[in-house]
Amino acid sequence: MACGGIGICWVDRGISCYCLDGGGNINMKKSNEPIWWSLFSAGGMVAAMVFPILIVITGILVPLGLASEDSFNFERIHSAVSHPLIKLILMGVIALPLFHWAHRFRFTLVDIGLKKLSTVISILCYGSAIAGTITAAVILWNI
């Protein structure tokens, strides 16, 4: 397979085409896959590091009365969430795990035999993550 008449092109693992130009350089095919992988890994990190803390606080400490009542009153939480830095942090805690879910769910569906629908699955999964991110952004903006 020729690459524009310059060098040789081959398929690596059936995924990408690389072209070796006349100078010995490898020109890789452009892909948006690194964007989704970076969002996937960041979401996994947030899910692994932040969610357990949130579960302990909201699922164990508050119901058992081990956290002070004053810490969780509406006015205090509303004033904290109104700060732009806290909004940005909450945006990351909400949006990044959505992309982690989308990536995992996409490849789970492809692995169970829905490879023919890979494009549709990608659009639905990442579209859902984008819609959830936009929804979270709108809600946080209006607080």
C-alpha positions, 0 to 999 in steps of 0.5 A: 500500500503506497502512502502518497507515492512516498515510502511504505505504509503498513497497518499496525494491529489493524488499527492505524496506518503508518507511513515511512517518508523518504527521510526515514520518519514515521508519519502517524495517522491522526486520531482523536483516541488520545483525548478519550483515553486521557479523559478515561484515565483522569475519570478513573483517578477521580473515581478511585481517589475522591469517591471513597471519601465522599462515600465515607462522609455522606454514607457513614459519618453523616448518618451515624451523627459523627459529623457536626450538624453545622457542617452540612446546613444549607447556607454553609454548603451553598456559600461553599458551592458558590465559590468558582474554585469549588464549582471547578472542582465539582465539575471535575468530580462530576464530568471526569467519571462520566467519561471514565464510564463512557469509555469502559461501557463502550469497550465492554459492549464492543467486547461482548460482540457488538463490534458492528455497532462500534460507531453508534455505541461510541456516539451514544456513550461519549454523547451521554458523557458530554450531555451529562457534563453540559448539564452539570456545567449549567447547574453549577453555573446557576448556583 
